[in-house]
């Protein structure tokens, strides 16, 4: 593997700091959700077919771990299991009203913190940052979707 340049190392370190700050901020609401369970809530809210089987790869964990995390979120009243409309034998996970409120509150806090961090930036700087960050995330997604060469 080629050696990392200073820019790459700086970006990687900044991403770790952003992830930690985002997680702390998301969990700072009135309903204290453990970080791993909060990730389940976020994943379920974005998955079209939120089964435990689909949840495991979305979280990067094995199926038993995903099942335990989902069960914890269900028992706390943040998620519910409902019959799949296409296949009644299969259960899908959906946020409850409380789960939706937790997610909306977390998104609102994140947006507020992001706006505050860029409050003294020009519109051009914000637009360029948004463009570059979107490009960066798209490239990360593409790299993750491409199987490594053997």
Buried (B, 14 or more C-beta within 10 A) or exposed (E): EEEEEEEEEEEEEEEEEEEEEBBEBBBEBEBEBEEBBBBBBBBBBEBEEBBBEBBBEBBEBEEEBBBBBBBBBBEBEBBBBEEEEEEEEEBBBBBBEBBBBBBEBBEEBBEEBBEEEBEEEEEEEBEEEEEEEEEEEEEEEEEEEEEEEE
